[in-house]
Amino acid sequence: MTLLTLMVVLCTPQAPMVILGPVEPVGIRAITEVSDAHVVVLRDHDGEWAQLNRPHPILVVSNRSLGPLSGLRLHLRSGEAFPGTIEATSSPDMLAWRHPWLGRLEVSLDSVCSLGRTSPLDDPDARHDVIELEDGDRLEGFCASIGPEVVIEVLLPDGSEHTMSIPWRKIRSLRLADSHRRPPVGCSAFSDGTVAKIQGLRRGADDILRHAPHPLSTAPGIGAPAQGWAALALGDVVPLGEVGIEPIGDALEGPSSDGHLFNTGPVRLVGLGAWKVHVPEGMSRLRAQVHVPPHLRHLSGGALSVEADGVVRAHVQLGRPKRGEAPMFIDVEIAEGNEVIIRRTGGPLGEVGATVELTNGVLIGPPTDSSTR
């Protein structure tokens, strides 16, 4: 049975949906069928039904403003995030988590990055677990167990250790040592703050959204909020805003984005120079629209290029667009292990006006093989 087959109508009253993955984003009002061979949609611009043949993995976006959110959340190294509450467990190597609609999750501590009411920054070089308390204090040490109370062996200034038991009502956040969240490849996002790999999504006549059971849960695949999703991943795809992009050279500014929990918004590059894209494992293509903010178009110039292992795969001239001119896109093939560089050169005015946004950006994997889903 093909898990990627949906017989559904996914509608969002607040705004039209957008399919990201094709070279040009497709605005839609509904999806009625998705399979390994095609996608059937109701187009937004003309109200007509259309069949999109041979889809690559796609991301269907209905809400670009997910978060920031309040409440306790669990963040895994996989990039997944789960709101909920912590429960007791009989094993010190496991964490038990109660999710609102996935039920009880049994999670190995080796897969946990952080949890709490805030999202602490990743620190892959940290040697100790870190607890931030509600009163502002900070504890470093080793978490012996994580449950309704956290048992931590605290490092004292004299080098000795002191074991403490702290209830969760006093904890703002907890970050485990060597924590590093990978981009949430293949994850769907929901308005309650859930970011998870949800496969086999389908909607029955009873208007309930069903899916394959999540591997961390023993609950059946039922209960996902049918009207509460922000982005649905069909296959291995991730927004460009969720991928690490770092400047090469000290003089460059890093990219900025909207900072939401699951960022499908534009990635803004400011200045001249180059940025390295940290491509997640298994990605085979980078696609995005190149956009110069309207108030800077009269100052813009130069070009934006994308290189893979030193070879230019896309080159876009920047400047004032002509009337009726088609949008500017980059569509770059990526092989396993490629070093991907985005490079920005200046026009006659140099740094002046050198701001560009990559909108509707995604990194996608190869076409889905139904035999492996």
HUZIFEN-V621460 format. One record per residue. N is the residue number from 1. RES is the residue in three letters. BURIAL is 1 if it has 24 or more other C-alpha atoms within 12 Angstrom, else 0. Layout:
N_RES_BURIAL + N_RES_BURIAL
This chain:
1_MET_0 + 2_THR_0 + 3_LEU_1 + 4_LEU_1 + 5_THR_1 + 6_LEU_1 + 7_MET_1 + 8_VAL_1 + 9_VAL_1 + 10_LEU_1 + 11_CYS_1 + 12_THR_0 + 13_PRO_0 + 14_GLN_0 + 15_ALA_0 + 16_PRO_1 + 17_MET_1 + 18_VAL_1 + 19_ILE_1 + 20_LEU_1 + 21_GLY_1 + 22_PRO_1 + 23_VAL_1 + 24_GLU_1 + 25_PRO_1 + 26_VAL_1 + 27_GLY_1 + 28_ILE_1 + 29_ARG_1 + 30_ALA_1 + 31_ILE_1 + 32_THR_1 + 33_GLU_1 + 34_VAL_1 + 35_SER_1 + 36_ASP_1 + 37_ALA_0 + 38_HIS_1 + 39_VAL_1 + 40_VAL_1 + 41_VAL_1 + 42_LEU_1 + 43_ARG_1 + 44_ASP_0 + 45_HIS_0 + 46_ASP_0 + 47_GLY_0 + 48_GLU_0 + 49_TRP_0 + 50_ALA_1 + 51_GLN_0 + 52_LEU_1 + 53_ASN_0 + 54_ARG_0 + 55_PRO_1 + 56_HIS_1 + 57_PRO_1 + 58_ILE_1 + 59_LEU_1 + 60_VAL_1 + 61_VAL_1 + 62_SER_1 + 63_ASN_1 + 64_ARG_1 + 65_SER_1 + 66_LEU_1 + 67_GLY_1 + 68_PRO_0 + 69_LEU_1 + 70_SER_0 + 71_GLY_0 + 72_LEU_1 + 73_ARG_1 + 74_LEU_1 + 75_HIS_1 + 76_LEU_1 + 77_ARG_1 + 78_SER_1 + 79_GLY_1 + 80_GLU_1 + 81_ALA_1 + 82_PHE_1 + 83_PRO_1 + 84_GLY_1 + 85_THR_1 + 86_ILE_1 + 87_GLU_1 + 88_ALA_0 + 89_THR_0 + 90_SER_0 + 91_SER_0 + 92_PRO_0 + 93_ASP_0 + 94_MET_1 + 95_LEU_1 + 96_ALA_1 + 97_TRP_1 + 98_ARG_1 + 99_HIS_1 + 100_PRO_1 + 101_TRP_1 + 102_LEU_1 + 103_GLY_1 + 104_ARG_1 + 105_LEU_1 + 106_GLU_1 + 107_VAL_1 + 108_SER_0 + 109_LEU_1 + 110_ASP_0 + 111_SER_1 + 112_VAL_1 + 113_CYS_1 + 114_SER_1 + 115_LEU_1 + 116_GLY_1 + 117_ARG_1 + 118_THR_1 + 119_SER_1 + 120_PRO_1 + 121_LEU_0 + 122_ASP_1 + 123_ASP_0 + 124_PRO_0 + 125_ASP_0 + 126_ALA_0 + 127_ARG_0 + 128_HIS_1 + 129_ASP_1 + 130_VAL_1 + 131_ILE_1 + 132_GLU_1 + 133_LEU_1 + 134_GLU_0 + 135_ASP_0 + 136_GLY_0 + 137_ASP_0 + 138_ARG_0 + 139_LEU_1 + 140_GLU_1 + 141_GLY_1 + 142_PHE_1 + 143_CYS_1 + 144_ALA_1 + 145_SER_1 + 146_ILE_1 + 147_GLY_1 + 148_PRO_0 + 149_GLU_0 + 150_VAL_1 + 151_VAL_1 + 152_ILE_1 + 153_GLU_1 + 154_VAL_1 + 155_LEU_0 + 156_LEU_0 + 157_PRO_0 + 158_ASP_0 + 159_GLY_0 + 160_SER_0 + 161_GLU_0 + 162_HIS_0 + 163_THR_0 + 164_MET_0 + 165_SER_0 + 166_ILE_1 + 167_PRO_0 + 168_TRP_1 + 169_ARG_0 + 170_LYS_0 + 171_ILE_1 + 172_ARG_1 + 173_SER_1 + 174_LEU_1 + 175_ARG_1 + 176_LEU_1 + 177_ALA_1 + 178_ASP_0 + 179_SER_1 + 180_HIS_1 + 181_ARG_1 + 182_ARG_1 + 183_PRO_1 + 184_PRO_1 + 185_VAL_1 + 186_GLY_1 + 187_CYS_1 + 188_SER_1 + 189_ALA_1 + 190_PHE_1 + 191_SER_1 + 192_ASP_1 + 193_GLY_1 + 194_THR_1 + 195_VAL_1 + 196_ALA_1 + 197_LYS_1 + 198_ILE_1 + 199_GLN_1 + 200_GLY_1 + 201_LEU_1 + 202_ARG_1 + 203_ARG_1 + 204_GLY_0 + 205_ALA_0 + 206_ASP_0 + 207_ASP_0 + 208_ILE_0 + 209_LEU_1 + 210_ARG_1 + 211_HIS_1 + 212_ALA_1 + 213_PRO_1 + 214_HIS_1 + 215_PRO_0 + 216_LEU_1 + 217_SER_1 + 218_THR_0 + 219_ALA_0 + 220_PRO_0 + 221_GLY_1 + 222_ILE_1 + 223_GLY_1 + 224_ALA_1 + 225_PRO_1 + 226_ALA_1 + 227_GLN_1 + 228_GLY_1 + 229_TRP_1 + 230_ALA_1 + 231_ALA_1 + 232_LEU_1 + 233_ALA_1 + 234_LEU_1 + 235_GLY_1 + 236_ASP_1 + 237_VAL_1 + 238_VAL_1 + 239_PRO_1 + 240_LEU_1 + 241_GLY_1 + 242_GLU_1 + 243_VAL_1 + 244_GLY_1 + 245_ILE_1 + 246_GLU_1 + 247_PRO_1 + 248_ILE_0 + 249_GLY_0 + 250_ASP_0 + 251_ALA_0 + 252_LEU_0 + 253_GLU_0 + 254_GLY_1 + 255_PRO_1 + 256_SER_1 + 257_SER_1 + 258_ASP_0 + 259_GLY_0 + 260_HIS_1 + 261_LEU_1 + 262_PHE_1 + 263_ASN_1 + 264_THR_1 + 265_GLY_1 + 266_PRO_1 + 267_VAL_1 + 268_ARG_1 + 269_LEU_1 + 270_VAL_1 + 271_GLY_1 + 272_LEU_1 + 273_GLY_1 + 274_ALA_1 + 275_TRP_1 + 276_LYS_1 + 277_VAL_1 + 278_HIS_1 + 279_VAL_1 + 280_PRO_1 + 281_GLU_1 + 282_GLY_1 + 283_MET_1 + 284_SER_1 + 285_ARG_1 + 286_LEU_1 + 287_ARG_1 + 288_ALA_1 + 289_GLN_1 + 290_VAL_1 + 291_HIS_1 + 292_VAL_1 + 293_PRO_1 + 294_PRO_0 + 295_HIS_0 + 296_LEU_0 + 297_ARG_1 + 298_HIS_0 + 299_LEU_1 + 300_SER_1 + 301_GLY_1 + 302_GLY_1 + 303_ALA_1 + 304_LEU_1 + 305_SER_1 + 306_VAL_1 + 307_GLU_1 + 308_ALA_1 + 309_ASP_0 + 310_GLY_0 + 311_VAL_0 + 312_VAL_0 + 313_ARG_1 + 314_ALA_1 + 315_HIS_0 + 316_VAL_1 + 317_GLN_1 + 318_LEU_1 + 319_GLY_1 + 320_ARG_1 + 321_PRO_0 + 322_LYS_0 + 323_ARG_0 + 324_GLY_0 + 325_GLU_0 + 326_ALA_0 + 327_PRO_1 + 328_MET_1 + 329_PHE_1 + 330_ILE_1 + 331_ASP_1 + 332_VAL_1 + 333_GLU_1 + 334_ILE_1 + 335_ALA_0 + 336_GLU_0 + 337_GLY_0 + 338_ASN_1 + 339_GLU_0 + 340_VAL_1 + 341_ILE_1 + 342_ILE_1 + 343_ARG_1 + 344_ARG_1 + 345_THR_1 + 346_GLY_1 + 347_GLY_1 + 348_PRO_0 + 349_LEU_0 + 350_GLY_0 + 351_GLU_1 + 352_VAL_0 + 353_GLY_1 + 354_ALA_1 + 355_THR_1 + 356_VAL_1 + 357_GLU_1 + 358_LEU_1 + 359_THR_1 + 360_ASN_1 + 361_GLY_1 + 362_VAL_1 + 363_LEU_1 + 364_ILE_1 + 365_GLY_1 + 366_PRO_1 + 367_PRO_1 + 368_THR_1 + 369_ASP_0 + 370_SER_0 + 371_SER_0 + 372_THR_0 + 373_ARG_0
